[in-house]
């Protein structure tokens, strides 16, 4: 199992009889559920907290400290042929990351599941670290999660996708990319794989570069996506000495998106000395579904509200450029 493969001994392993007797008397932040091969986060979790485990016979407890281990990273990177799960049980819980999440590269899918209540969803706080690198042939599924405080000096601070990614009720909030080392292809989500949909909210994310081009703050697409939905709100590219394209989103000339239904609000590309284009969306690809150059369905069904390009250069184009 996933638990057996990890070099730790500080989780509550659910043996049916003992778990029921302990749940009202011992407070733990995380535990491993042998029935579902999942790690579950019960309350705000910090590496270094005390954990507890029941031995194989279910008749004794072991206590330990989490040391530098990050459960999300270990679960994600575990090479398993079966699906594995990282579950946050409360919509008010924040899981604080202590290591970059790293490579998702296994035949079994990785599931990250939070909880939702009204406008509240579970939070993963990256604390200036980076997120998922989804390998070719791998599958990542995320639901009811807000990602915040990721920081990177390269593309895809939260998701770098060369494999399948499924998003359901996901928000990317106040994540940051800062660099003078390389061009940025999607500050938050760098996509190079055909996806059924990208339905997510991108809010107040920022990419700042010196001498390097920005291609989309929120999403960069170089493949085919069925539908892009959700909201892009107050994302910002700040460029110096190089051009900026797409305060929210950028699509390449080899890409296709069958339908865009997002709402783009108050996204900005700005520079004091360089050309900037597409305050919200810069599109070089195909929007709509075609067969042998014949239009079938789909459209740019988006709303654009108060997006802007700001530049002292002579070259600046509108909020949407195609």
C-alpha positions in Angstrom: 0.0 0.0 0.0 0.9 3.7 -0.2 1.4 3.7 3.6 3.8 0.8 3.6 6.0 2.5 1.0 6.5 5.7 3.0 9.3 5.7 5.6 7.2 7.1 8.5 5.3 5.8 11.4 3.2 8.7 12.6 -0.3 8.3 11.1 -3.4 6.7 12.5 -4.1 3.6 10.4 -7.8 2.9 10.4 -8.4 -0.5 11.8 -12.1 -0.6 12.0 -12.5 -1.6 15.7 -9.8 0.7 17.1 -10.5 3.7 15.0 -14.0 4.1 16.3 -12.8 4.0 19.9 -10.1 6.5 19.3 -11.8 9.2 17.2 -13.3 11.0 20.1 -10.3 10.9 22.4 -7.2 11.5 20.3 -6.8 14.7 18.2 -4.7 14.2 15.1 -4.3 16.3 12.0 -3.8 13.5 9.4 -4.3 9.8 9.1 -4.0 7.0 6.6 -7.1 5.1 5.6 -6.2 1.5 4.6 -9.6 0.9 3.2 -9.3 3.6 0.4 -5.5 3.9 0.1 -5.7 7.6 1.0 -4.2 10.1 3.3 -6.8 12.3 4.9 -6.2 15.7 6.5 -8.6 16.4 9.4 -7.5 19.9 10.5 -4.9 22.6 9.8 -1.8 20.6 9.2 1.8 21.5 9.9 4.9 19.4 9.3 6.4 18.6 12.7 3.1 17.9 14.4 2.7 14.7 16.5 1.1 11.8 14.7 -0.1 8.4 15.8 -0.3 5.0 14.2 -1.9 1.7 15.1 0.3 -1.4 14.6 -0.6 -4.2 12.2 -2.4 -6.1 14.9 -4.5 -3.1 16.0 -3.5 -3.5 19.6 -1.0 -0.8 20.2 -0.1 2.8 19.3 3.1 4.4 18.0 3.7 8.1 18.3 6.2 10.0 16.1 7.0 13.3 14.5 6.5 14.1 10.8 10.0 15.6 10.5 10.5 17.1 7.0 8.1 14.8 5.1 5.4 16.4 3.1 2.4 14.0 2.7 1.0 15.6 -0.5 4.4 15.3 -2.2 5.0 11.7 -1.1 1.5 10.7 -2.1 1.8 12.4 -5.5 5.3 11.0 -6.3 4.5 7.4 -5.2 4.7 5.1 -8.2 1.5 3.1 -7.9 -0.5 1.1 -10.3 -3.6 1.8 -8.2 -5.3 5.2 -7.7 -4.1 7.2 -4.7 -5.9 9.9 -2.8 -5.0 13.0 -0.8 -8.2 14.2 0.9 -8.8 17.3 3.0 -12.0 16.6 5.0 -13.1 20.2 6.0 -13.8 23.3 3.8 -12.1 25.5 6.5 -8.9 23.4 6.7 -5.6 24.6 5.2 -2.8 22.1 4.4 0.6 23.8 4.6 3.1 22.4 2.1 6.7 21.8 3.1 8.2 20.5 -0.1 7.4 21.0 -3.8 4.7 18.5 -4.9 6.8 17.3 -7.8 6.3 14.7 -10.5 3.0 12.9 -11.0 4.2 9.8 -13.0 2.4 6.6 -12.3 -0.2 4.4 -14.0 -2.6 4.9 -11.1 -4.3 8.3 -11.0 -3.5 10.9 -8.3 -6.7 12.4 -6.7 -6.6 15.6 -4.6 -10.0 16.1 -3.0 -11.2 18.9 -0.7 -14.5 19.8 0.9 -17.0 22.5 0.1 -19.5 24.4 2.1 -21.1 27.5 0.6 -18.3 29.7 -0.7 -15.6 27.9 1.4 -13.4 25.2 -0.1 -10.3 23.5 1.4 -7.0 25.3 0.9 -3.5 24.1 0.0 -0.9 26.8 0.9 2.2 26.3 -1.0 4.3 28.7 1.2 6.5 29.9 -1.7 7.0 26.3 -3.1 5.8 24.8 -6.4 3.2 22.3 -7.4 2.5 19.4 -9.8 4.5 18.3 -12.8 2.1 15.9 -14.5 4.2 13.4 -16.6 3.2 11.9 -20.0 0.6 9.2 -19.5 -0.3 10.2 -16.0 -3.6 11.4 -14.6 -4.3 14.1 -12.0 -7.7 14.9 -10.6 -8.4 17.9 -8.3 -11.7 18.9 -6.8 -12.8 21.5 -4.2 -9.3 23.0 -3.7 -7.9 26.5 -3.5 -4.2 26.8 -4.3 -2.4 29.8 -2.9 1.1 31.2 -2.2 2.9 29.1 -4.8 6.1 30.8 -6.1 8.3 29.9 -9.0 10.9 31.3 -11.4 9.6 29.2 -14.3 6.3 28.3 -16.1 3.5 26.4 -14.4 3.9 27.4 -10.7 1.0 25.1 -9.7 0.5 22.8 -12.7 2.8 21.8 -15.5 0.8 19.4 -17.5 2.2 16.9 -20.0 -0.5 14.4 -18.9 -4.3 14.4 -18.2 -5.6 16.9 -15.6 -9.2 17.2 -14.4 -10.3 20.2 -12.4 -13.6 20.6 -10.6 -14.2 23.7 -8.4 -10.6 24.7 -8.3 -9.2 28.2 -7.5 -5.7 29.5 -8.1 -5.3 32.5 -5.8 -2.4 34.9 -5.3 0.4 32.7 -6.7 3.5 34.4 -8.0 6.2 33.9 -10.7 9.3 36.1 -10.7 12.2 35.6 -13.1 14.9 37.1 -15.3 16.1 33.6 -16.3 13.6 32.4 -18.9 10.3 33.1 -20.8 7.1 32.3 -18.9 4.6 30.0 -20.7 1.6 30.2 -18.3 2.6 31.4 -14.9 0.1 29.2 -13.1 -1.0 26.4 -15.5 1.3 25.4 -18.3 -0.6 23.0 -20.6 0.9 20.8 -23.3 -1.6 17.9 -23.3 -5.1 17.5 -24.7 -7.6 18.1 -21.9 -11.4 17.7 -21.8 -11.8 21.0 -19.9 -10.1 23.6 -17.7 -12.8 24.8 -15.4 -11.2 26.8 -12.7 -10.9 30.3 -11.2 -7.6 32.3 -11.6 -7.6 35.2 -9.1 -4.9 37.8 -8.4 -2.0 35.8 -9.7 1.1 37.8 -10.8 4.0 37.2 -13.2 6.9 39.6 -13.0 9.8 39.3 -15.5 13.0 41.3 -16.4 14.1 40.8 -20.0 11.9 37.7 -20.5 8.6 37.4 -22.4 5.3 36.5 -20.6 2.9 34.3 -22.5 -0.2 34.2 -20.3 -0.4 34.7 -16.5 -3.0 32.1 -15.7 -3.1 29.6 -18.5 -0.9 28.8 -21.5 -2.3 26.3 -23.9 -0.3 24.4 -26.6 -2.7 21.5 -27.1 -6.5 20.9 -27.5 -9.0 21.7 -24.7 -12.7 21.0 -24.9 -13.9 23.9 -22.7 -12.3 26.6 -20.7 -14.6 27.9 -18.1 -14.6 29.7 -14.7 -13.2 33.2 -14.1 -10.0 35.1 -14.7 -9.9 38.0 -12.3 -7.2 40.6 -11.5 -4.3 38.6 -12.8 -1.3 40.7 -13.8 1.8 40.5 -15.9 4.5 43.1 -15.2 7.3 43.0 -17.8 10.5 44.9 -18.3 12.7 44.7 -21.4 10.5 42.1 -23.1 7.0 41.7 -24.5 3.9 40.5 -22.7 1.0 38.6 -24.2 -2.2 37.8 -22.3 -2.8 39.0 -18.8 -4.9 35.9 -18.2 -4.4 33.4 -21.0 -2.3 32.7 -24.1 -2.9 30.1 -26.8 -0.3 29.0 -29.4 -0.8 28.7 -33.1 -0.9 24.9 -32.8 -3.6 24.9 -30.2 -7.4 24.5 -30.2 -10.1 25.3 -27.7 -13.6 24.2 -28.6 -15.3 26.7 -26.4 -14.4 29.5 -24.0 -17.1 30.5 -21.6 -14.9 32.2 -19.0 -15.4 35.7 -17.5 -12.3 37.8 -17.8 -12.3 40.8 -15.4 -9.6 43.4 -14.6 -6.7 41.4 -16.0 -3.6 43.5 -17.0 -0.4 43.4 -19.0 1.8 46.3 -18.2 5.3 47.6 -19.1 7.2 50.8 -19.0 9.4 50.0 -22.0 8.1 47.0 -23.9 5.2 45.9 -26.2 2.2 44.4 -24.5 -0.8 42.7 -26.1 -4.1 41.1 -24.9 -4.9 42.3 -21.4 -7.1 39.2 -21.0 -6.5 36.8 -23.8 -3.9 36.5 -26.6 -5.0 33.9 -29.1 -3.0 32.4 -32.0 -4.9 29.1 -32.2 -8.3 27.9 -33.2 -11.4 28.6 -31.1 -14.3 26.3 -32.1 -14.6 22.7 -33.2 -13.8 21.9 -36.9 -13.7 18.8 -39.1 -11.6 19.1 -42.3 -11.9 22.9 -42.1 -15.7 22.7 -41.6 -17.1 24.4 -38.5 -19.0 22.0 -36.3 -19.6 23.7 -32.9 -18.1 25.8 -30.1 -17.3 29.5 -29.8 -15.7 32.3 -27.9 -18.6 32.8 -25.5 -16.6 34.7 -23.0 -17.2 38.0 -21.2 -14.5 40.7 -21.1 -14.8 43.3 -18.4 -12.3 46.1 -17.7 -9.2 44.3 -18.9 -6.2 46.5 -19.9 -2.8 46.8 -21.5 -0.6 49.6 -20.0 2.6 50.6 -21.7 4.7 53.6 -22.4 5.8 51.8 -25.6 4.0 52.6 -28.9 2.9 49.0 -29.2 -0.1 48.0 -27.1 -3.2 46.1 -28.1 -6.6 45.6 -26.6 -7.9 43.3 -23.9 -8.6 40.5 -26.4 -6.4 40.0 -29.4 -6.7 37.1 -31.9 
